[in-house]
Amino acid sequence: QKTHLKSICLQYQLCLLLNSHFFCLLKNEMGLIIFFLCAYVPKTAAGHCKWAEVLKDLEQIKTSKDIDVSLYTANTDEDVKCQEPVMRCFLLETNVILQECLIKNCSKTQDVLNIWKIGNASLENIKLNSTTSAKCKECEEYEEKSFTEFIQSFVKVIQKECK
């Protein structure tokens, strides 16, 4: 119990110290500027589209002559409820591109790997709703299209997601 009380006393003293410094900061102009900047910056970062980096890498690989594959390409006008399964389909097919690049040692392998990693990280925390996914098409149900058409569709879906 003594260590618990010491911990509470220490926390209280730290709180008093921080409060006094915080209020001193707000008394001058520079302190106010720093406070407002700190309060504003997290909001702007949160508004950033999580797919923006993927979009940049898609722009990098879209002109690649090394990649020649046919890929299942989801429709860009798919129901909003199917957005997550559509993204998962694009990422599954991105893995196909990645494997092709690794075999052929193509120049855009790192960009494709970035798309795959960032895209999967963006979807990692999202759980698919079983009733929604039952109404959505499986990836293999979509038409196979050329690499160029696949990239164009992927870009459109991401742009729709980032609006």
Contact map, one row per residue, 1 for C-alpha under 8 A:
1111100000000000000000000000000000000000000000000000000000000000000000000000000000000000000000000000000000000000000000000000000000000000000000000000000000000000000
1111110000000000000000000000000000000000000000000000000000000000000000000000000000000000000000000000000000000000000000000000000000000000000000000000000000000000000
1111111000000000000000000000000000000000000000000000000000000000000000000000000000000000000000000000000000000000000000000000000000000000000000000000000000000000000
1111111100000000000000000000000000000000000000000000000000000000000000000000000000000000000000000000000000000000000000000000000000000000000000000000000000000000000
1111111110000000000000000000000000000000000000000000000000000000000000000000000000000000000000000000000000000000000000000000000000000000000000000000000000000000000
0111111111000000000000000000000000000000000000000000000000000000000000000000000000000000000000000000000000000000000000000000000000000000000000000000000000000000000
0011111111100000000000000000000000000000000000000000000000000000000000000000000000000000000000000000000000000000000000000000000000000000000000000000000000000000000
0001111111110000000000000000000000000000000000000000000000000000000000000000000000000000000000000000000000000000000000000000000000000000000000000000000000000000000
0000111111111000000000000000000000000000000000000000000000000000000000000000000000000000000000000000000000000000000000000000000000000000000000000000000000000000000
0000011111111100000000000000000000000000000000000000000000000000000000000000000000000000000000000000000000000000000000000000000000000000000000000000000000000000000
0000001111111110000000000000000000000000000000000000000000000000000000000000000000000000000000000000000000000000000000000000000000000000000000000000000000000000000
0000000111111111000000000000000000000000000000000000000000000000000000000000000000000000000000000000000000000000000000000000000000000000000000000000000000000000000
0000000011111111100000000000000000000000000000000000000000000000000000000000000000000000000000000000000000000000000000000000000000000000000000000000000000000000000
0000000001111111110000000000000000000000000000000000000000000000000000000000000000000000000000000000000000000000000000000000000000000000000000000000000000000000000
0000000000111111111000000000000000000000000000000000000000000000000000000000000000000000000000000000000000000000000000000000000000000000000000000000000000000000000
0000000000011111111100000000000000000000000000000000000000000000000000000000000000000000000000000000000000000000000000000000000000000000000000000000000000000000000
0000000000001111111110000000000000000000000000000000000000000000000000000000000000000000000000000000000000000000000000000000000000000000000000000000000000000000000
0000000000000111111111000000000000000000000000000000000000000000000000000000000000000000000000000000000000000000000000000000000000000000000000000000000000000000000
0000000000000011111111100000000000000000000000000000000000000000000000000000000000000000000000000000000000000000000000000000000000000000000000000000000000000000000
0000000000000001111111110000000000000000000000000000000000000000000000000000000000000000000000000000000000000000000000000000000000000000000000000000000000000000000
0000000000000000111111111000000000000000000000000000000000000000000000000000000000000000000000000000000000000000000000000000000000000000000000000000000000000000000
0000000000000000011111111100000000000000000000000000000000000000000000000000000000000000000000000000000000000000000000000000000000000000000000000000000000000000000
0000000000000000001111111110000000000000000000000000000000000000000000000000000000000000000000000000000000000000000000000000000000000000000000000000000000000000000
0000000000000000000111111111001000000000000000000000000000000000000000000000000000000000000000000000000000000000000000000000000000000000000000000000000000000000000
0000000000000000000011111111011100000000000000000000000000000000000000000000000000000000000000000000000000000000000000000000000000000000000000000000000000000000000
0000000000000000000001111111101100100000000000000000000000000000000000000000000000000000000000000000000000000000000000000000000000000000000000000000000000000000000
0000000000000000000000111111101100000000000000000000000000000000000000000000000000000000000000000000000000000000000000000000000000000000000000000000000000000000000
0000000000000000000000011111111100000000000000000000000000000000000000000000000000000000000000000000000000000000000000000000000000000000000000000000000000000000000
0000000000000000000000000111111110000000000000000000000000000000000000000000000000000000000000000000000000000000000000000000000000000000000000000000000000000000000
0000000000000000000000001001111111000000000000000000000000000000000000000000000000000000000000000000000000000000000000000000000000000000000000000000000000000000000
0000000000000000000000011111111111100000000000000000000000000000000000000000000000000000000000000000000000000000000000000000000000000000000000000000000000000000000
0000000000000000000000001111111111110000000000000000000000000000000000000000000000000000000000000000000000000000000000000000000000000000000000000000000000000000000
0000000000000000000000000000111111111000000000000000000000000000000000000000000000000000000000000000000000000000000000000000000000000000000000000000000000000000000
0000000000000000000000000000011111111100000000000000000000000000000000000000000000000000000000000000000000000000000000000000000000000000000000000000000000000000000
0000000000000000000000000100001111111110000000000000000000000000000000000000000000000000000000000000000000000000000000000000000000000000000000000000000000000000000
0000000000000000000000000000000111111111000000000000000000000000000000000000000000000000000000000000000000000000000000000000000000000000000000000000000000000000000
0000000000000000000000000000000011111111100000000000000000000000000000000000000000000000000000000000000000000000000000000000000000000000000000000000000000000000000
0000000000000000000000000000000001111111110000000000000000000000000000000000000000000000000000000000000000000000000000000000000000000000000000000000000000000000000
0000000000000000000000000000000000111111111000000000000000000000000000000000000000000000000000000000000000000000000000000000000000000000000000000000000000000000000
0000000000000000000000000000000000011111111100000000000000000000000000000000000000000000000000000000000000000000000000000000000000000000000000000000000000000000000
0000000000000000000000000000000000001111111110000000000000000000000000000000000000000000000000000000000000000000000000000000000000000000000000000000000000000000000
0000000000000000000000000000000000000111111111000000000000000000000000000000000000000000000000000000000000000000000000000000000000000000000000000000000000000000000
0000000000000000000000000000000000000011111111100000000000000000000000000000000000000000000000000000000000000000000000000000000000000000000000000000000000000000000
0000000000000000000000000000000000000001111111110000000000000000000000000000000000000000000000000000000000000000000000000000000000000000000000000000000000000000000
0000000000000000000000000000000000000000111111110000000000000000000000000000000000000000000000000000000000000000000000000000000000000000000000000000000000000000000
0000000000000000000000000000000000000000011111110000000000000000000000000000000000000000000000000000000000000000000000000000000000000000000000000000000000000000000
0000000000000000000000000000000000000000001111111000000000000000000000000000000000000000000000000000000000000000000000000000000000000000000000000000000000000000000
0000000000000000000000000000000000000000000111111101000000000000000000000000000000000000000000000000000000000000000000000000000000000000000000000000000000000000000
0000000000000000000000000000000000000000000000111111000000000000000000000000000000000000000000000000000000000000000000000000000000000000000000000000000000000000010
0000000000000000000000000000000000000000000000011111100000000000000000000000000000000000000000000000000000000000000000000100000000000000000000000000000000000000010
0000000000000000000000000000000000000000000000001111111000000000000000000000000000000000000000000000000000000000000001100100000000000000000000000000000000000100110
0000000000000000000000000000000000000000000000011111111100000000000000000000000000000000000000000000000000000000000000000000000000000000000000000000000000000000010
0000000000000000000000000000000000000000000000000111111110000000000000000000000000000000000000000000000000000000001001000000000000000000000000000000000000000000000
0000000000000000000000000000000000000000000000000011111111000000000000000000000000000000000000000000000000000000011001100000000000000000000000000000000000000000000
0000000000000000000000000000000000000000000000000011111111100000000000000000000000000000000000000000000000000000000000000000000000000000000000000000000000100100000
0000000000000000000000000000000000000000000000000001111111110000000000000000000000000000000000000000000000000000000000000000000000000000000000000000000000000000000
0000000000000000000000000000000000000000000000000000111111111000000000000000000000000000000000000000000000000011011000000000000000000000000000000000000000000000000
0000000000000000000000000000000000000000000000000000011111111100000000000000000000000000000000000000000000000011001000000000000000000000000000000000001000100000000
0000000000000000000000000000000000000000000000000000001111111110000000000000000000000000000000000000000000000000000000000000000000000000000000000000000000000000000
0000000000000000000000000000000000000000000000000000000111111110000000000000000000000000000000000000000000010010000000000000000000000000000000000000000000000000000
0000000000000000000000000000000000000000000000000000000011111111000000000000000000000000000000000000000000010011000000000000000000000000000000000000000000000000000
0000000000000000000000000000000000000000000000000000000001111111000000000000000000000000000000000000000000000000000000000000000000000000000000000001001000000000000
0000000000000000000000000000000000000000000000000000000000111111100000000000000000000000000000000000000000000000000000000000000000000000000000000001000000000000000
0000000000000000000000000000000000000000000000000000000000001111111000000000000000000000000000000000000000010000000000000000000000000000000000000000000000000000000
0000000000000000000000000000000000000000000000000000000000000011111100000000000000000000000000000000000000000000000000000000000000000000000000000000000000000000000
0000000000000000000000000000000000000000000000000000000000000001111100000000000000000000000000000000100101100000000000000000000000000000000000000000000000000000000
0000000000000000000000000000000000000000000000000000000000000001111110000000000000000000000000001001100001000000000000000000000000000000000000000010000000000000000
0000000000000000000000000000000000000000000000000000000000000000111111000000000000000000000000000000000000000000000000000000000000000000000000000110000000000000000
0000000000000000000000000000000000000000000000000000000000000000001111100000000000000000000000001001000000000000000000000000000000000000000000000110000000000000000
0000000000000000000000000000000000000000000000000000000000000000000111110000000000000000000000000000000000000000000000000000000000000000000000011110000000000000000
0000000000000000000000000000000000000000000000000000000000000000000011111000000000000000000010000000000000000000000000000000000000000000000000011110010000000000000
0000000000000000000000000000000000000000000000000000000000000000000001111100000000000000100010000000000000000000000000000000000000000000001111111000010000000000000
0000000000000000000000000000000000000000000000000000000000000000000000111110000000000000110000000000000000000000000000000000000000000000001001111000110010000000000
0000000000000000000000000000000000000000000000000000000000000000000000011111010000000100110000000000000000000000000000000000000000000000001001100000000010000000000
0000000000000000000000000000000000000000000000000000000000000000000000001111110000000000000000000000000000000000000000000000000000000000000001000000000010000000000
0000000000000000000000000000000000000000000000000000000000000000000000000111110000000000000000000000000000000000000000000000000000000000000000000000000011011000000
0000000000000000000000000000000000000000000000000000000000000000000000000011111000000000000000000000000000000000000000000000000000000000000000000000000000000000000
0000000000000000000000000000000000000000000000000000000000000000000000000111111101100100000000000000000000000000000000000000000000000000000000000000000000000000000
0000000000000000000000000000000000000000000000000000000000000000000000000000111111100000000000000000000000000000000000000000000000000000000000000000000000000000000
0000000000000000000000000000000000000000000000000000000000000000000000000000011111100000000000000000000000000000000000000000000000000000000000000000000000000000000
0000000000000000000000000000000000000000000000000000000000000000000000000000001111110000000000000000000000000000000000000000000000010000000000000000000000000000000
0000000000000000000000000000000000000000000000000000000000000000000000000000011111111100000000000000000000000000000000000000000000011011000000000000000000000000000
0000000000000000000000000000000000000000000000000000000000000000000000000000011111111110000000000000000000000000000000000000000000000000000000000000000000000000000
0000000000000000000000000000000000000000000000000000000000000000000000000000000011111111000000000000000000000000000000000010000100000000000000000000000000000000000
0000000000000000000000000000000000000000000000000000000000000000000000000000000001111111100000000000000000000000000000000000000100001001110000000000000000000000000
0000000000000000000000000000000000000000000000000000000000000000000000000100010001111111110000000000000000000000000000000000000000000000001000000000000000000000000
0000000000000000000000000000000000000000000000000000000000000000000000000000000000111111111000000000000000000000000000000000000000000000000000000000000000001000000
0000000000000000000000000000000000000000000000000000000000000000000000000000000000011111111100000000000000000000000000000010000000000000000000000000000000000000000
0000000000000000000000000000000000000000000000000000000000000000000000011100000000001111111110000000000000000000000000000000000000000000011000000000000000000000000
0000000000000000000000000000000000000000000000000000000000000000000000001100000000000111111111000000000000000000000000000000000000000000000000000000000001000000000
0000000000000000000000000000000000000000000000000000000000000000000000000000000000000011111111100000000000000000000100110000000000000000000000000000000000000000000
0000000000000000000000000000000000000000000000000000000000000000000000000000000000000001111111110000000000000000000000000000000000000000000000000000000000000000000
0000000000000000000000000000000000000000000000000000000000000000000000110000000000000000111111111000000000000000000000000000000000000000000000000000000000000000000
0000000000000000000000000000000000000000000000000000000000000000000000000000000000000000011111111100000000000001001100000000000000000000000000000000000000000000000
0000000000000000000000000000000000000000000000000000000000000000000000000000000000000000001111111110000000000000000100000000000000000000000000000000000000000000000
0000000000000000000000000000000000000000000000000000000000000000000000000000000000000000000111111111000000000000000000000000000000000000000000000000000000000000000
0000000000000000000000000000000000000000000000000000000000000000001010000000000000000000000011111111100000000001000000000000000000000000000000000000000000000000000
0000000000000000000000000000000000000000000000000000000000000000000000000000000000000000000001111111110000001001100000000000000000000000000000000000000000000000000
0000000000000000000000000000000000000000000000000000000000000000000000000000000000000000000000111111111000000000000000000000000000000000000000000000000000000000000
0000000000000000000000000000000000000000000000000000000000000000001010000000000000000000000000011111111100000000000000000000000000000000000000000000000000000000000
0000000000000000000000000000000000000000000000000000000000000000011000000000000000000000000000001111111111111000000000000000000000000000000000000000000000000000000
0000000000000000000000000000000000000000000000000000000000000000000000000000000000000000000000000111111111001000000000000000000000000000000000000000000000000000000
0000000000000000000000000000000000000000000000000000000000000000000000000000000000000000000000000011111110000000000000000000000000000000000000000000000000000000000
0000000000000000000000000000000000000000000000000000000000000000010000000000000000000000000000000001111111000000000000000000000000000000000000000000000000000000000
0000000000000000000000000000000000000000000000000000000000000000000000000000000000000000000000000000111111101000000000000000000000000000000000000000000000000000000
0000000000000000000000000000000000000000000000000000000000000000011000000000000000000000000000000000110111111000000000000000000000000000000000000000000000000000000
0000000000000000000000000000000000000000000000000000000000000000010000000000000000000000000000000000100011111100000000000000000000000000000000000000000000000000000
0000000000000000000000000000000000000000000000000000000000011001000000000000000000000000000000000000100001111111000000000000000000000000000000000000000000000000000
0000000000000000000000000000000000000000000000000000000000000000000000000000000000000000000000000100110011111111100000000000000000000000000000000000000000000000000
0000000000000000000000000000000000000000000000000000000000000000000000000000000000000000000000000000000000111111110000000000000000000000000000000000000000000000000
0000000000000000000000000000000000000000000000000000000011011000000000000000000000000000000000000000000000011111111000000000000000000000000000000000000000000000000
0000000000000000000000000000000000000000000000000000000011001000000000000000000000000000000001001100000000011111111100000000000000000000000000000000000000000000000
0000000000000000000000000000000000000000000000000000000000000000000000000000000000000000000000000100000000001111111110000000000000000000000000000000000000000000000
0000000000000000000000000000000000000000000000000000010010000000000000000000000000000000000000000000000000000111111111000000000000000000000000000000000000000000000
0000000000000000000000000000000000000000000000000000110011000000000000000000000000000000000001000000000000000011111111100000000000000000000000000000000000000000000
0000000000000000000000000000000000000000000000000000000000000000000000000000000000000000001001100000000000000001111111110000000000000000000000000000000000000000000
0000000000000000000000000000000000000000000000000000000000000000000000000000000000000000000000000000000000000000111111111000000000000000000000000000000000000000000
0000000000000000000000000000000000000000000000000010110000000000000000000000000000000000000000000000000000000000011111111100000000000000000000000000000000000000000
0000000000000000000000000000000000000000000000000010010000000000000000000000000000000000001000000000000000000000001111111110000000000000000000000000000000000000000
0000000000000000000000000000000000000000000000000000000000000000000000000000000000000000001000000000000000000000000111111111000000000000000000000000000000000000000
0000000000000000000000000000000000000000000000000000000000000000000000000000000000000000000000000000000000000000000011111111100000000000000000000000000000000000000
0000000000000000000000000000000000000000000000000110000000000000000000000000000000000000000000000000000000000000000001111111100000000000000000000000000000000000000
0000000000000000000000000000000000000000000000000000000000000000000000000000000000010001000000000000000000000000000000111111110000000000000000000000000000000000000
0000000000000000000000000000000000000000000000000000000000000000000000000000000000000000000000000000000000000000000000011111111000000000000000000000000000000000000
0000000000000000000000000000000000000000000000000000000000000000000000000000000000000000000000000000000000000000000000001111111000000000000000000000000000000000000
0000000000000000000000000000000000000000000000000000000000000000000000000000000000000000000000000000000000000000000000000011111100000000000000000000000000000000000
0000000000000000000000000000000000000000000000000000000000000000000000000000000000000000000000000000000000000000000000000001111110000000000000000000000000000000000
0000000000000000000000000000000000000000000000000000000000000000000000000000000000011000000000000000000000000000000000000000011111011000000000000000000000000000000
0000000000000000000000000000000000000000000000000000000000000000000000000000000000000000000000000000000000000000000000000000001111111000000000000000000000000000000
0000000000000000000000000000000000000000000000000000000000000000000000000000000000000000000000000000000000000000000000000000000111111100000000000000000000000000000
0000000000000000000000000000000000000000000000000000000000000000000000000000000000000000000000000000000000000000000000000000000011111110000000000000000000000000000
0000000000000000000000000000000000000000000000000000000000000000000000000000000011000000000000000000000000000000000000000000000111111111000000000000000000000000000
0000000000000000000000000000000000000000000000000000000000000000000000000000000001001000000000000000000000000000000000000000000111111111100000000000000000000000000
0000000000000000000000000000000000000000000000000000000000000000000000000000000000000000000000000000000000000000000000000000000001111111100000000000000000000000000
0000000000000000000000000000000000000000000000000000000000000000000000000000000001000000000000000000000000000000000000000000000000111111100000000000000000000000000
0000000000000000000000000000000000000000000000000000000000000000000000000000000001001000000000000000000000000000000000000000000000011111110000000000000000000000000
0000000000000000000000000000000000000000000000000000000000000000000000000000000000001000000000000000000000000000000000000000000000001111111011000000000000000000000
0000000000000000000000000000000000000000000000000000000000000000000000000000000000001000100000000000000000000000000000000000000000000001111111000000000000000000000
0000000000000000000000000000000000000000000000000000000000000000000000011100000000000100100000000000000000000000000000000000000000000000111111000000000000000000000
0000000000000000000000000000000000000000000000000000000000000000000000010000000000000000000000000000000000000000000000000000000000000000011111100000000000000000000
0000000000000000000000000000000000000000000000000000000000000000000000010000000000000000000000000000000000000000000000000000000000000000111111100000000000000000000
0000000000000000000000000000000000000000000000000000000000000000000000011110000000000000000000000000000000000000000000000000000000000000111111110000000000000000000
0000000000000000000000000000000000000000000000000000000000000000000000011100000000000000000000000000000000000000000000000000000000000000000111111000000000000000000
0000000000000000000000000000000000000000000000000000000000000000000001111000000000000000000000000000000000000000000000000000000000000000000001111100000000000000000
0000000000000000000000000000000000000000000000000000000000000000000001111000000000000000000000000000000000000000000000000000000000000000000000111110110000000000000
0000000000000000000000000000000000000000000000000000000000000000000111100000000000000000000000000000000000000000000000000000000000000000000000011111110000000000000
0000000000000000000000000000000000000000000000000000000000000000001111100000000000000000000000000000000000000000000000000000000000000000000000001111111000000000000
0000000000000000000000000000000000000000000000000000000000000110000000000000000000000000000000000000000000000000000000000000000000000000000000000111111100000000000
0000000000000000000000000000000000000000000000000000000000000000000000001000000000000000000000000000000000000000000000000000000000000000000000001111111110000000000
0000000000000000000000000000000000000000000000000000000000000000000000111000000000000000000000000000000000000000000000000000000000000000000000001111111111000000000
0000000000000000000000000000000000000000000000000000000001000100000000000000000000000000000000000000000000000000000000000000000000000000000000000011111111100000000
0000000000000000000000000000000000000000000000000000000000000000000000000000000000000000000000000000000000000000000000000000000000000000000000000001111111110000000
0000000000000000000000000000000000000000000000000000000000000000000000001111000000000000000000000000000000000000000000000000000000000000000000000000111111111000000
0000000000000000000000000000000000000000000000000000000000000000000000000001000000000000010000000000000000000000000000000000000000000000000000000000011111111100000
0000000000000000000000000000000000000000000000000000001001000000000000000000000000000000000000000000000000000000000000000000000000000000000000000000001111111110000
0000000000000000000000000000000000000000000000000000000000000000000000000001000000000000000000000000000000000000000000000000000000000000000000000000000111111111000
0000000000000000000000000000000000000000000000000000000000000000000000000001000000000010000000000000000000000000000000000000000000000000000000000000000011111111100
0000000000000000000000000000000000000000000000000010001000000000000000000000000000000000000000000000000000000000000000000000000000000000000000000000000001111111110
0000000000000000000000000000000000000000000000000000000000000000000000000000000000000000000000000000000000000000000000000000000000000000000000000000000000111111111
0000000000000000000000000000000000000000000000000000000000000000000000000000000000000000000000000000000000000000000000000000000000000000000000000000000000011111111
0000000000000000000000000000000000000000000000000010000000000000000000000000000000000000000000000000000000000000000000000000000000000000000000000000000000001111111
0000000000000000000000000000000000000000000000001111000000000000000000000000000000000000000000000000000000000000000000000000000000000000000000000000000000000111111
0000000000000000000000000000000000000000000000000000000000000000000000000000000000000000000000000000000000000000000000000000000000000000000000000000000000000011111
